[in-house]
Amino acid sequence: MTAVGIAAAFLGVSSAQTLSPDEVRVTNHPYFPRPVVRVESQLVQLEVVVRDTRGRAVCGLTKDDFAVYDSGKRRDVSAFSVDASAGMAGNSQSQTSPAPQGGVPAASAGRNRPEGRWIALVLDDMNTPTGDLARAKIAAGRFIGEAAASGDRIAVFTTSGGETLDFTDNTAALLAAVASAESHPRSEAAGLAACPRITDYEAYEIVSGNANVLQAKVKEACRCVGAPACDQGDQNSGQIPFPPSLGGGRSGNVVAKVQVQAEQTWEQARKISQTTLEAIRASLGELRQTRPGRRILLLASSGFLTGTLEDELDAITDEAVSAGVVISSVDAKGMFTETPGRPINEPSEATELPTSNSTLQVHSLGDRLDSMDSAMARFAESTGGQLFRNNNDLDLGFHQIGLVPACVYLMGFPPAVDGKYHRIRVEMRRKNHEFLQARPGYFARRGSSAPQTVVSEALDAEVRGADERTELEATSSETPGAAATIGRQLTVRTHVNLQNVSFRTEKDRRVQRLTFTAVLFSPDGVWVTGEESVMDLTLKPESYERLLKSGISGMMTLEAAPGAYRLRIVVQEAVDGKMSATSKELRIPEA
């Protein structure tokens, strides 16, 4: 899989805008090619690593040594086995493992082989500044020299462009691929405006309802152009001079404008994090297609926010655990220090910032850094990996995270079907070990998850295909748009006739899920960019009758460099699995 730097963004579902919020829910994310073969399980799968006070994996435990709790309720473990890697380079204790009990989860197949490993090295060039990435590349290069010499197969990925080198033990080629990676930030660290300066983390806190952060940013906004402080004006109306950079002219409600800037900033950050997670998932998919053996995903990143992306994190965890992939990360920031105030390389429109801003930065620094690393920590905790952070010795970091546990306990239990998030707690019945690693929770599906798996696989196969399908009546149009970050925008509009679409009935609602996928391929069939949007409909009777007559439309926008492409558009409904699929040759013109 080879891809160029791309971006994609969802614009909206035009027909759904007349629906009430409880009738439609739209989620979207960049579409990456997914593996043809998936190993799915109807169990919630856990990889549990137990470590002693020196960080070494503890082997020789049995099913009876563990207790698993799902949202506080004790669950019976219906599948249990031990993955022991005796013979892996001395990274942990090596003890004889007990025989499997109660069946073997899918994750255990073929994983006890001590020979060379399969390693996906993911360089997060979208969220890692140039300096951090340079240090990470040096350390990664040294790690590659040792790993390739030991027979490991390594592939190199970047979050902005996908795979840059397929699995190989060619050290020279690997070093060249790592050296070619460059930082490609998709947003400014200061946010959308220089004053008030609202960072991604501050925007998330404001959107989440943190009144202290909002108050500090409102005070900063008041001083951005030397205007009187808010407490000198009309606090009820908030009518004060406001920076033109925020689109407010010379007057406006300062609180509302700060909130709007925060929402826009967080929406941009959320989409960047979504793209990052999809790139990680795509590299995981490539890793899953390798031959049996030890599989490791190593992520080098300065961190990214995932505050509202629990579903995406859980999906990656599920795929990693089912494939027996250990995910470990190096925090490229190293030992991070920061002084209050604006960085010296950032322009400022304010001559003096409120004291509350410096106080906010000091008090929130620790929480902000933890939030930036939370996804990496969760992946490590859930798959038996490690997170190396707060240390400038990145050579040591790559060495440590490149070591897999000597033994992993694989467990499974039937999932709930209530559509809620369930917290998982795994405890040792003997409290004599320092710490235990296991995934923190999972998202339960409503009803059986098997139909969703079939639907997903069928859609992926159709996206890869070229034939027309007309089970759904759908029409599409596309329009080249404005200049974008990496070329031009292409707006794709797809209209679906709902008259031959089945809906489930739940109480007084009609329920259906529509999945819209638009993908650009190069003339020689190489995936370039794609977007996938899922529309969950829970329609009231009057809305259902109206949409039967009008149909429903979705719009997406893709960004790609000027040139010739094949556009593949696939729409699928979830009740019967009907699809519409079309292909069209097109050219994106020069800006």
C-alpha positions as CSV (number, residue, x, y, z in Angstrom):
1,M,0.0,0.0,0.0
2,T,1.4,3.3,-1.1
3,A,-0.2,6.6,-0.4
4,V,0.6,10.3,-0.8
5,G,-0.1,13.0,1.8
6,I,-3.9,13.6,1.8
7,A,-6.8,14.9,3.8
8,A,-10.5,14.4,3.8
9,A,-13.3,16.1,5.6
10,F,-17.1,15.4,5.9
11,L,-19.3,18.3,5.0
12,G,-22.7,17.1,6.0
13,V,-25.8,15.2,5.3
14,S,-28.1,17.7,3.6
15,S,-31.4,16.0,4.0
16,A,-30.7,15.1,7.6
17,Q,-30.5,18.8,8.6
18,T,-34.3,18.9,8.9
19,L,-34.3,16.1,11.4
20,S,-34.2,16.5,15.1
21,P,-30.9,15.6,16.9
22,D,-32.4,12.4,18.3
23,E,-33.3,11.2,14.8
24,V,-29.9,11.2,13.2
25,R,-26.3,10.7,14.3
26,V,-23.5,11.1,11.8
27,T,-19.9,10.0,12.4
28,N,-17.2,10.3,9.9
29,H,-13.5,9.4,9.5
30,P,-10.9,9.0,6.7
31,Y,-11.2,5.7,4.9
32,F,-8.1,3.6,4.7
33,P,-7.7,0.3,2.9
34,R,-8.5,-2.5,5.4
35,P,-7.2,-6.1,5.4
36,V,-9.1,-8.6,3.2
37,V,-9.1,-11.2,5.9
38,R,-10.2,-10.4,9.5
39,V,-10.2,-12.6,12.5
40,E,-13.3,-11.7,14.5
41,S,-14.4,-13.1,17.8
42,Q,-17.8,-12.9,19.6
43,L,-15.8,-12.6,22.9
44,V,-14.4,-9.5,24.5
45,Q,-10.7,-10.4,24.3
46,L,-8.2,-9.4,26.8
47,E,-4.4,-9.6,26.8
48,V,-3.2,-9.4,30.4
49,V,0.4,-8.9,31.4
50,V,1.5,-9.2,35.0
51,R,4.7,-7.6,36.0
52,D,6.8,-7.7,39.2
53,T,8.4,-4.8,40.9
54,R,11.3,-4.8,38.4
55,G,9.0,-4.6,35.4
56,R,9.5,-8.2,34.4
57,A,6.6,-10.3,33.1
58,V,5.4,-12.9,35.6
59,C,4.7,-16.3,34.1
60,G,3.3,-19.5,35.5
61,L,-0.2,-18.2,36.5
62,T,-3.4,-19.9,35.8
63,K,-7.0,-19.0,35.1
64,D,-7.8,-19.3,38.8
65,D,-5.3,-16.6,39.7
66,F,-7.5,-13.9,37.9
67,A,-10.8,-12.2,38.5
68,V,-12.5,-10.2,35.7
69,Y,-15.1,-7.6,36.3
70,D,-17.4,-5.9,33.7
71,S,-18.8,-2.6,35.0
72,G,-18.3,-3.9,38.5
73,K,-19.9,-7.3,38.0
74,R,-17.8,-10.5,38.2
75,R,-17.7,-12.3,34.8
76,D,-16.8,-15.9,34.1
77,V,-13.8,-16.2,31.8
78,S,-14.9,-18.6,29.0
79,A,-11.6,-18.7,27.2
80,F,-8.1,-18.7,28.6
81,S,-4.7,-19.5,27.3
82,V,-1.1,-18.4,27.8
83,D,1.1,-17.0,25.1
84,A,4.7,-17.7,26.2
85,S,7.7,-16.6,24.2
86,A,10.5,-18.5,25.9
87,G,13.5,-17.9,23.8
88,M,12.8,-14.2,23.0
89,A,15.8,-12.1,23.8
90,G,16.0,-11.8,27.6
91,N,13.4,-9.3,28.3
92,S,11.6,-11.0,31.1
93,Q,11.3,-14.1,33.2
94,S,11.0,-17.3,31.3
95,Q,8.9,-20.0,33.0
96,T,6.9,-23.0,31.9
97,S,3.4,-22.1,31.0
98,P,0.4,-24.1,31.9
99,A,-1.8,-25.8,29.3
100,P,-4.7,-23.7,27.9
101,Q,-7.9,-23.8,29.9
102,G,-11.4,-23.4,28.5
103,G,-10.5,-22.9,24.9
104,V,-8.0,-20.6,23.0
105,P,-9.0,-17.1,21.8
106,A,-8.3,-16.3,18.2
107,A,-5.4,-14.1,19.2
108,S,-3.2,-17.0,20.3
109,A,-2.9,-18.7,17.0
110,G,0.7,-19.1,15.9
111,R,2.1,-16.6,18.4
112,N,4.6,-18.7,20.4
113,R,7.3,-18.7,17.8
114,P,10.6,-17.3,19.0
115,E,12.0,-16.4,15.5
116,G,12.1,-13.0,13.9
117,R,9.3,-10.6,14.6
118,W,7.0,-8.5,12.4
119,I,7.3,-4.8,13.4
120,A,5.3,-1.9,12.1
121,L,7.2,1.3,12.9
122,V,4.7,4.2,12.8
123,L,6.2,7.7,12.7
124,D,3.5,10.2,13.7
125,D,4.6,13.1,11.4
126,M,1.3,14.9,11.8
127,N,1.5,15.5,15.6
128,T,5.3,15.5,16.1
129,P,7.2,18.8,15.7
130,T,10.3,18.8,13.6
131,G,12.8,18.7,16.5
132,D,11.0,15.9,18.3
133,L,10.7,13.9,15.1
134,A,14.4,14.3,14.3
135,R,15.4,12.8,17.7
136,A,12.9,10.0,17.2
137,K,14.3,9.2,13.8
138,I,17.8,8.9,15.1
139,A,16.8,6.6,17.8
140,A,14.6,4.6,15.4
141,G,17.5,4.2,13.1
142,R,19.7,2.6,15.8
143,F,16.8,0.3,16.8
144,I,16.4,-0.8,13.1
145,G,20.1,-1.7,12.9
146,E,19.8,-4.1,15.8
147,A,16.3,-5.5,15.0
148,A,17.0,-6.2,11.3
149,A,20.2,-7.9,12.1
150,S,18.2,-10.3,14.4
151,G,15.9,-11.4,11.5
152,D,13.0,-9.0,12.3
153,R,10.9,-7.8,9.4
154,I,10.1,-4.1,9.7
155,A,7.7,-1.9,7.7
156,V,7.8,1.9,8.0
157,F,4.6,4.0,8.1
158,T,3.8,7.7,8.6
159,T,0.4,9.0,9.8
160,S,0.2,11.5,7.0
161,G,1.0,9.2,4.1
162,G,0.5,5.6,5.1
163,E,3.1,2.9,4.3
164,T,6.4,4.1,3.0
165,L,8.2,0.8,3.0
166,D,6.8,-2.8,3.1
167,F,8.1,-5.4,5.6
168,T,11.8,-6.1,5.0
169,D,15.0,-6.8,6.8
170,N,17.0,-4.6,4.4
171,T,18.7,-2.2,6.8
172,A,19.7,0.4,4.2
173,A,16.2,0.6,2.8
174,L,14.7,0.9,6.2
175,L,17.1,3.7,7.3
176,A,16.3,5.6,4.0
177,A,12.6,5.3,4.7
178,V,12.9,6.6,8.2
179,A,15.2,9.5,7.1
180,S,12.7,10.6,4.5
181,A,10.0,11.2,7.1
182,E,9.3,14.9,7.7
183,S,7.0,16.7,10.1
184,H,3.7,17.6,8.4
185,P,1.6,19.5,11.1
186,R,-2.0,20.0,10.1
187,S,-2.7,22.8,12.5
188,E,-0.9,25.6,14.3
189,A,0.1,25.0,17.9
190,A,-1.5,28.3,18.9
191,G,-4.9,27.4,17.4
192,L,-6.9,29.3,14.8
193,A,-6.1,32.9,16.0
194,A,-3.1,34.5,17.6
195,C,-5.2,36.4,20.1
196,P,-6.9,35.0,22.0
197,R,-4.6,32.0,21.8
198,I,-6.7,28.9,22.3
199,T,-4.7,25.7,22.0
200,D,-6.3,22.3,21.1
201,Y,-6.3,21.3,24.8
202,E,-7.8,24.5,25.9
203,A,-10.5,24.3,23.2
204,Y,-11.3,20.7,24.4
205,E,-11.6,21.9,28.0
206,I,-13.9,24.8,27.0
207,V,-16.1,22.6,24.8
208,S,-16.2,20.1,27.7
209,G,-17.5,22.8,30.0
210,N,-14.4,23.9,32.0
211,A,-15.5,27.3,33.2
212,N,-12.0,28.3,34.5
213,V,-10.4,27.9,31.1
214,L,-13.3,29.8,29.4
215,Q,-12.9,32.6,31.9
216,A,-9.2,32.9,31.3
217,K,-9.6,33.0,27.5
218,V,-12.4,35.6,27.8
219,K,-10.1,37.8,29.8
220,E,-7.3,37.3,27.3
221,A,-9.7,38.2,24.4
222,C,-10.6,41.5,26.2
223,R,-7.0,42.6,26.1
224,C,-6.0,41.4,22.7
225,V,-6.3,44.8,21.1
226,G,-5.8,46.9,24.2
227,A,-9.5,47.0,24.9
228,P,-10.8,47.6,28.4
229,A,-11.1,44.6,30.6
230,C,-14.4,42.8,30.6
231,D,-15.1,43.9,34.2
232,Q,-15.0,47.5,33.0
233,G,-17.8,47.0,30.5
234,D,-21.2,45.6,30.4
235,Q,-20.7,42.1,31.8
236,N,-24.3,41.1,31.1
237,S,-24.1,41.8,27.4
238,G,-20.4,41.3,26.9
239,Q,-20.4,44.2,24.4
240,I,-16.7,45.0,24.1
241,P,-14.2,45.7,21.3
242,F,-13.2,42.4,19.8
243,P,-10.4,41.4,17.4
244,P,-11.3,41.4,13.7
245,S,-9.4,38.1,13.4
246,L,-12.3,36.4,15.1
247,G,-14.8,37.8,12.7
248,G,-16.5,39.9,15.3
249,G,-15.9,43.4,14.0
250,R,-15.6,46.0,16.7
251,S,-18.3,44.6,19.0
252,G,-19.9,41.4,19.9
253,N,-20.5,39.0,22.7
254,V,-17.0,38.1,23.8
255,V,-18.0,34.9,25.6
256,A,-19.9,33.6,22.6
257,K,-17.1,34.4,20.3
258,V,-14.5,32.6,22.5
259,Q,-16.8,29.6,22.6
260,V,-17.1,29.6,18.8
261,Q,-13.4,29.8,18.4
262,A,-12.9,26.9,20.9
263,E,-15.5,24.7,19.1
264,Q,-13.8,25.4,15.7
265,T,-10.4,24.7,17.1
266,W,-11.5,21.4,18.8
267,E,-13.3,20.2,15.7
268,Q,-10.1,20.7,13.7
269,A,-8.0,18.9,16.3
270,R,-10.6,16.1,16.5
271,K,-10.4,15.5,12.8
272,I,-6.6,15.4,12.9
273,S,-6.7,12.9,15.7
274,Q,-9.3,10.8,13.7
275,T,-6.9,10.8,10.8
276,T,-4.1,9.8,13.0
277,L,-6.0,6.9,14.5
278,E,-7.1,5.7,11.1
279,A,-3.5,5.7,9.9
280,I,-2.5,3.6,13.0
281,R,-5.4,1.3,12.3
282,A,-4.3,1.0,8.6
283,S,-0.8,0.0,9.7
284,L,-2.3,-2.5,12.1
285,G,-4.2,-4.0,9.2
286,E,-1.0,-4.4,7.2
287,L,0.6,-6.0,10.3
288,R,-2.3,-8.4,10.6
289,Q,-1.7,-9.8,7.1
290,T,1.8,-11.0,7.9
291,R,2.6,-14.6,8.5
292,P,2.2,-16.0,12.1
293,G,4.8,-14.8,14.6
294,R,5.4,-12.0,17.0
295,R,3.7,-8.8,15.8
296,I,4.6,-5.4,17.3
297,L,3.4,-1.9,16.4
298,L,5.9,0.8,17.6
299,L,4.5,4.3,17.5
300,A,6.7,7.4,17.8
301,S,4.7,10.5,18.6
302,S,4.6,13.7,20.6
303,G,1.0,12.9,21.4
304,F,-2.5,13.9,20.3
305,L,-5.9,14.4,21.9
306,T,-8.6,11.8,21.8
307,G,-11.1,13.1,24.2
308,T,-14.2,12.1,22.3
309,L,-12.9,9.3,20.2
310,E,-13.6,6.3,22.5
311,D,-15.2,4.3,19.7
312,E,-12.1,4.6,17.5
313,L,-9.7,3.7,20.4
314,D,-11.8,0.7,21.2
315,A,-11.9,-0.5,17.6
316,I,-8.1,-0.4,17.4
317,T,-7.8,-2.3,20.7
318,D,-10.2,-5.0,19.4
319,E,-8.2,-5.5,16.2
320,A,-4.8,-5.5,18.0
321,V,-5.9,-8.0,20.6
322,S,-7.6,-10.3,18.1
323,A,-4.4,-10.4,16.0
324,G,-2.0,-10.7,18.9
325,V,-0.4,-7.3,18.2
326,V,1.5,-5.6,21.0
327,I,1.3,-1.8,20.7
328,S,4.0,0.2,22.3
329,S,4.9,3.9,22.0
330,V,7.8,6.3,22.5
331,D,6.8,9.8,23.6
332,A,9.0,11.9,21.3
333,K,8.7,15.0,23.6
334,G,11.1,13.4,26.0
335,M,11.5,15.1,29.3
336,F,9.1,18.0,28.6
337,T,9.5,21.4,30.2
338,E,7.5,24.6,29.5
339,T,7.5,28.1,30.9
340,P,4.3,30.0,31.2
341,G,3.4,32.5,28.5
342,R,3.5,32.5,24.8
343,P,6.4,30.7,22.9
344,I,8.8,33.3,21.7
345,N,8.2,32.3,18.1
346,E,4.5,33.1,18.2
347,P,3.2,36.6,17.4
348,S,1.0,38.3,19.9
349,E,-1.5,41.1,19.5
350,A,-1.8,41.7,23.2
351,T,0.7,43.9,25.1
352,E,-0.1,42.3,28.4
353,L,-1.9,39.1,29.2
354,P,-3.9,38.5,32.4
355,T,-2.2,36.8,35.3
356,S,-5.0,34.1,35.1
357,N,-3.4,32.9,31.8
358,S,-0.1,32.0,33.3
359,T,-1.8,30.5,36.3
360,L,-3.9,28.3,34.0
361,Q,-0.9,27.1,32.0
362,V,1.0,26.1,35.2
363,H,-1.9,24.3,36.7
364,S,-3.0,22.5,33.5
365,L,0.4,21.4,32.2
366,G,0.4,18.0,33.8
367,D,-3.2,17.2,32.8
368,R,-2.5,18.5,29.2
369,L,0.6,16.2,28.8
370,D,-1.4,13.2,30.2
371,S,-4.2,13.9,27.8
372,M,-1.8,14.1,24.9
373,D,-0.4,10.7,25.8
374,S,-3.6,9.1,26.8
375,A,-4.2,7.2,23.5
376,M,-0.6,5.8,23.6
377,A,-1.0,4.8,27.2
378,R,-4.3,3.1,26.6
379,F,-3.0,1.1,23.6
380,A,0.0,-0.1,25.7
381,E,-2.2,-1.0,28.7
382,S,-4.7,-2.8,26.6
383,T,-2.2,-4.9,24.5
384,G,0.6,-5.6,26.9
385,G,2.9,-3.0,25.5
386,Q,4.8,-0.1,27.1
387,L,4.8,3.7,26.9
388,F,8.2,5.3,27.2
389,R,7.8,8.9,28.3
390,N,9.4,11.6,30.4
391,N,12.9,10.5,29.4
392,N,15.2,12.1,26.8
393,D,17.1,8.8,26.2
394,L,15.0,7.7,23.2
395,D,17.6,5.1,22.3
396,L,16.7,3.4,25.6
397,G,13.0,3.9,24.8
398,F,13.1,2.1,21.5
399,H,15.1,-0.7,23.1
400,Q,12.6,-1.1,25.9
401,I,9.4,-1.0,23.9
402,G,10.9,-3.3,21.2
403,L,10.9,-6.0,23.9
404,V,7.7,-8.1,24.1
405,P,6.6,-9.7,27.4
406,A,7.8,-13.2,28.0
407,C,4.2,-14.3,28.6
408,V,0.8,-12.9,28.0
409,Y,-2.5,-14.3,29.5
410,L,-5.2,-14.4,26.9
411,M,-8.8,-14.3,28.2
412,G,-12.3,-13.9,26.7
413,F,-15.8,-13.5,28.0
414,P,-19.2,-12.8,26.2
415,P,-19.9,-9.1,25.6
416,A,-22.9,-7.2,26.8
417,V,-25.4,-6.0,24.1
418,D,-26.7,-2.8,25.6
419,G,-24.8,-0.3,23.4
420,K,-23.0,1.2,26.4
421,Y,-19.3,1.6,27.4
422,H,-18.3,-1.1,29.9
423,R,-15.3,-0.6,32.2
424,I,-13.1,-3.7,32.7
425,R,-11.2,-4.5,35.8
426,V,-8.8,-7.5,36.1
427,E,-7.6,-8.3,39.5
428,M,-5.1,-10.8,40.9
429,R,-6.4,-13.1,43.6
430,R,-3.0,-13.0,45.2
431,K,-2.0,-9.3,45.7
432,N,1.8,-9.9,45.5
433,H,2.6,-8.3,42.2
434,E,3.4,-4.7,41.4
435,F,1.1,-4.0,38.6
436,L,-1.1,-5.6,35.9
437,Q,-1.8,-4.5,32.4
438,A,-5.2,-5.0,30.7
439,R,-7.6,-3.0,28.5
440,P,-9.7,-0.6,30.5
441,G,-13.0,-1.3,28.8
442,Y,-15.0,-1.9,25.6
443,F,-18.0,-0.6,23.8
444,A,-20.9,-3.0,23.7
445,R,-23.0,-3.3,20.6
446,R,-26.7,-3.3,20.4
447,G,-27.6,-6.9,19.6
448,S,-25.1,-9.3,18.0
449,S,-22.0,-7.7,16.5
450,A,-21.7,-10.4,13.8
451,P,-24.0,-8.6,11.2
452,Q,-21.9,-5.5,11.5
453,T,-18.8,-7.4,10.8
454,V,-20.3,-9.0,7.6
455,V,-21.5,-5.6,6.5
456,S,-18.0,-4.0,7.0
457,E,-16.2,-6.8,5.1
458,A,-18.7,-6.6,2.2
459,L,-18.3,-2.9,1.9
460,D,-14.5,-3.1,1.9
461,A,-14.6,-5.7,-0.8
462,E,-16.9,-3.5,-2.9
463,V,-14.6,-0.5,-2.5
464,R,-11.8,-2.6,-3.9
465,G,-13.9,-3.7,-6.8
466,A,-14.8,-2.1,-10.1
467,D,-18.3,-3.5,-11.0
468,E,-21.5,-1.5,-10.8
469,R,-24.1,-2.4,-8.2
470,T,-27.6,-1.1,-8.1
471,E,-29.4,-2.8,-5.3
472,L,-29.8,0.6,-3.8
473,E,-31.0,3.4,-6.0
474,A,-28.3,6.1,-5.6
475,T,-27.0,8.9,-7.8
476,S,-23.8,10.9,-7.3
477,S,-22.2,14.0,-8.6
478,E,-18.9,15.6,-7.9
479,T,-17.6,19.2,-8.2
480,P,-13.9,20.4,-8.0
481,G,-13.7,23.1,-5.4
482,A,-11.4,25.5,-3.8
483,A,-7.7,25.2,-3.3
484,A,-6.7,23.0,-0.3
485,T,-3.7,22.2,1.8
486,I,-2.4,19.6,-0.7
487,G,-4.1,20.6,-4.0
488,R,-7.8,20.9,-4.7
489,Q,-11.0,19.9,-3.0
490,L,-13.4,17.5,-4.6
491,T,-17.0,17.7,-3.3
492,V,-19.0,14.4,-3.7
493,R,-22.8,14.5,-3.3
494,T,-24.7,11.2,-3.1
495,H,-28.5,11.0,-3.1
496,V,-30.2,7.7,-1.9
497,N,-33.8,6.8,-2.8
498,L,-35.3,5.2,0.4
499,Q,-38.4,3.7,-1.1
500,N,-36.9,0.2,-1.5
501,V,-34.8,0.4,1.7
502,S,-35.9,-1.7,4.7
503,F,-36.1,-0.2,8.2
504,R,-36.3,-2.0,11.5
505,T,-39.0,-0.9,13.8
506,E,-38.1,-0.1,17.4
507,K,-41.1,1.2,19.5
508,D,-42.4,4.1,17.4
509,R,-39.1,4.7,15.4
510,R,-37.8,3.4,12.1
511,V,-34.1,2.5,12.4
512,Q,-31.5,2.2,9.7
513,R,-27.8,2.8,9.1
514,L,-26.4,4.2,5.9
515,T,-22.6,4.1,5.2
516,F,-21.3,6.4,2.5
517,T,-17.8,5.8,1.2
518,A,-15.9,7.8,-1.4
519,V,-12.4,6.8,-2.5
520,L,-9.9,8.1,-5.0
521,F,-7.6,5.7,-6.8
522,S,-4.7,6.6,-9.1
523,P,-4.9,5.4,-12.7
524,D,-2.8,2.3,-11.8
525,G,-5.2,1.3,-9.0
526,V,-3.3,2.7,-6.0
527,W,-5.4,4.1,-3.2
528,V,-4.9,7.8,-2.7
529,T,-7.5,9.1,-0.3
530,G,-11.0,8.3,1.0
531,E,-13.7,9.3,3.4
532,E,-16.3,7.1,5.2
533,S,-19.4,8.5,6.9
534,V,-21.9,6.5,8.9
535,M,-25.5,7.9,9.3
536,D,-27.6,6.3,12.0
537,L,-31.2,7.0,11.5
538,T,-33.9,6.7,14.2
539,L,-36.8,8.3,12.5
540,K,-40.2,9.5,13.9
541,P,-43.2,8.4,11.7
542,E,-43.6,11.8,10.1
543,S,-39.9,12.1,9.3
544,Y,-39.9,8.6,7.8
545,E,-42.8,9.4,5.5
546,R,-41.2,12.6,4.4
547,L,-37.8,10.9,3.6
548,L,-39.6,8.1,1.7
549,K,-40.7,10.8,-0.8
550,S,-37.6,13.0,-0.9
551,G,-34.7,10.5,-0.2
552,I,-31.7,11.5,1.7
553,S,-28.4,13.0,0.6
554,G,-24.8,13.0,1.9
555,M,-21.9,15.2,0.9
556,M,-18.2,14.6,1.4
557,T,-15.1,16.5,0.3
558,L,-11.8,14.9,-0.6
559,E,-8.5,16.7,-1.0
560,A,-5.9,15.5,-3.5
561,A,-3.3,16.9,-5.8
562,P,-4.3,17.8,-9.4
563,G,-4.3,14.9,-11.7
564,A,-6.2,11.9,-13.1
565,Y,-8.1,9.6,-10.7
566,R,-10.8,6.9,-10.5
567,L,-13.5,7.8,-8.1
568,R,-15.2,4.9,-6.4
569,I,-18.5,5.6,-4.5
570,V,-20.2,2.9,-2.4
571,V,-23.3,3.3,-0.3
572,Q,-24.6,0.5,1.9
573,E,-27.6,0.0,4.2
574,A,-27.2,-2.2,7.3
575,V,-30.6,-4.0,7.6
576,D,-30.4,-6.1,4.4
577,G,-26.9,-5.2,3.3
578,K,-28.0,-3.7,0.0
579,M,-25.4,-1.6,-1.8
580,S,-24.9,0.9,-4.6
581,A,-21.4,1.0,-6.2
582,T,-20.2,3.2,-9.0
583,S,-16.8,4.1,-10.6
584,K,-16.0,7.2,-12.6
585,E,-12.8,8.4,-14.2
586,L,-12.1,12.1,-13.5
587,R,-9.5,14.7,-13.4
588,I,-8.9,17.3,-10.6
589,P,-7.7,20.5,-12.4
590,E,-4.9,22.8,-11.4
591,A,-5.8,25.4,-8.9
